[in-house]
């Protein structure tokens, strides 16, 4: 139920997704020239960022459980 | 680096021009160099983050100088830094550069010339000698306005009415000399029409400011043809877009925006900061080409390179290239 509420609410955490997309694409574009390389690296970086931030969120959520 | 990759060259044309174009408009340098795909990626990503942030922040988050907070003003006052009494009398009327500090977030926004250059121009306009209260000057005005009208009723009660309508002012000969006179005609929230006669301007805010409305107060003598006592009109005249966007805020407008946006205020700033910092990468890429090379090595190439670790050192760098594909980060 909490997760549903989290998804429905205008939670600021969702803004991390477009930010991660933008960062991944521009950073990767500054590393390589070939479109295929840029896209592949950007996708990988996006998932790395998302997983890292989700992990941090999970740890903080666990630490603040019951507070 | 393999032979195929080394054969791929990137023409940077004039790198300084490309970097400058990327500073002015993210991605423009890449378009100039003919690197269309990267130009589109950079332009779309950076501008999307930038304008999303500006939209979230209601276009009020780009400024180089920010006003001191109350506790900082107290410290400055103790140090004798400014005329506090004069400022507190009507802070809207005095764009005061001495009570400001550098907004560090602007350093992250500055790499995007599209916003940092207009912000610097607006700062110059805001703090110019001409952008002060025009209460002692004569001018003509015919503008849409909103605000409140206060007066004392027949029973001696204070009455406050809200309005929306048109304000007309012009210099006239009054009882004590030249003064601004005119009318305000409009409607209240219930749609009731009224007209007030204005005899004298008390104060008017600077024409350039970050708030949507230019504050104005004037004395009122008649309401719908009937004389009123202690009539005061507190009006706001809508500023043009060019007179309010990217203008440094005063403490009231900044606190108002903070209160209105809440958590979205720092979020909006973060969007613009990240867009600005990403544009540093874009500018650098336009100037010197991709950091790692033309493309990612394929798995079989990686294996081959691991088998022959010293091969690269024997290969001379390609001559007369604009951006070497063998460059490392």
Interface residues (C-beta under 8 A of the other chain):
Chain A: X12 X15 X18 X19 X21 X22 X23 X25 X26 X27 X29 X30 X31 X32 X33 X34 X35 X36 X37 X38 X40 X41
Chain B: X8 X10 X35 X37 X38 X41 X42 X45 X46 X48 X49 X52 X263 X264 X267 X270 X271 X274 X275 X278 X281 X282 X284 X285 X289 X290 X291 X292 X293 X294 X295 X296 X329
